[in-house]
Amino acid sequence: RSGMLEVLRQDYVRTARAKGVTEPRVLVWHALRNALIPVITVASIQFGTLLGGTVVVETVFARDGVGRMLVLAILQKEFPSVQGAVLILALAYTFSNLIADLSYGFIDPRIRYT
């Protein structure tokens, strides 16, 4: 919310309104697109917390999944299984950050990757 309010006070939003652009278009095309960048960053970081939470939930509620397999492999000292589960979780987290970084270029045209 604070990011959106900050963007709405920017000069380019004021200029768009002065040019006669409709309010919904100003909000979506000019304000929301620039306010989404911090939201996407936080969401991609929170994905790591979500992955860690699945390990706890699968263990507590005895649900089968990668998290429970990881805990059982650690308890039974099956190091190849631990490495595989950690690799899967790390790749999922890395992929989510990659998607977030690539989406910045679509949301804000000022951001270009060379």
C-alpha positions in Angstrom: 0.0 0.0 0.0 2.7 2.5 0.9 4.6 1.7 -2.3 1.5 2.4 -4.4 0.9 5.7 -2.5 4.5 6.7 -3.1 4.2 5.9 -6.8 1.0 7.9 -7.1 2.9 11.0 -5.9 5.5 10.7 -8.7 5.8 13.3 -11.4 5.0 10.9 -14.3 1.7 10.0 -12.7 0.8 13.6 -12.3 1.9 14.2 -15.9 -0.3 11.4 -17.2 -3.3 12.8 -15.3 -2.6 16.3 -16.7 -2.6 14.8 -20.2 -6.1 13.6 -19.6 -5.4 9.9 -19.3 -8.3 8.1 -17.5 -7.9 7.3 -13.9 -8.1 3.5 -14.3 -5.4 3.6 -17.0 -3.2 5.8 -14.8 -3.6 3.4 -11.9 -2.9 0.2 -13.9 -0.3 1.3 -16.5 1.6 3.9 -14.7 1.2 3.3 -10.9 0.6 -0.4 -10.4 3.3 -1.6 -12.7 5.9 0.4 -10.8 4.5 -0.5 -7.4 4.6 -4.2 -8.2 8.4 -4.6 -8.2 8.8 -4.7 -4.4 5.8 -7.0 -4.1 7.3 -9.5 -6.6 10.6 -9.3 -4.7 9.0 -10.1 -1.4 6.8 -12.8 -2.9 9.8 -14.6 -4.4 11.7 -14.4 -1.1 8.7 -15.7 0.8 8.6 -18.7 -1.5 11.7 -19.9 0.3 9.8 -19.7 3.6 7.0 -21.6 2.0 9.4 -24.4 1.0 10.8 -24.5 4.6 7.2 -24.6 5.9 6.4 -27.6 3.8 9.1 -29.6 5.5 7.6 -28.8 8.9 4.0 -29.4 7.9 4.8 -32.7 6.1 6.7 -33.9 9.2 4.1 -32.9 11.8 1.1 -34.2 9.8 2.8 -37.3 8.4 2.1 -36.3 4.8 4.3 -37.8 2.1 6.4 -35.4 0.2 9.9 -34.0 -0.4 10.0 -32.4 3.1 9.2 -35.6 4.9 11.6 -37.5 2.8 14.3 -35.0 3.7 13.6 -35.4 7.4 13.6 -39.2 7.2 16.8 -39.2 5.1 18.5 -37.0 7.7 17.4 -39.2 10.6 18.5 -42.4 8.8 21.8 -40.7 7.6 21.0 -41.4 3.9 23.3 -38.7 2.5 22.5 -39.1 -1.2 18.8 -38.7 -0.5 19.5 -35.6 1.6 21.6 -34.2 -1.2 18.8 -34.9 -3.7 16.1 -33.3 -1.6 18.2 -30.3 -0.9 19.0 -30.0 -4.6 15.3 -30.1 -5.5 14.4 -27.4 -2.9 17.3 -25.2 -3.9 16.4 -25.5 -7.6 12.8 -24.6 -6.9 13.9 -21.5 -4.9 16.4 -20.5 -7.5 13.8 -20.9 -10.3 11.3 -18.7 -8.4 13.9 -16.0 -8.0 14.8 -16.3 -11.7 11.1 -15.9 -12.7 10.9 -12.8 -10.4 14.0 -11.2 -11.9 12.8 -11.9 -15.5 9.3 -10.5 -14.7 10.9 -7.1 -13.7 11.7 -6.5 -17.4 8.1 -7.1 -18.4 6.6 -5.0 -15.7 9.1 -2.0 -15.9 10.3 -1.3 -19.4 13.2 0.7 -18.0 14.8 -2.5 -16.7 16.7 -4.2 -19.5 18.9 -7.3 -19.4 22.0 -7.4 -21.6 
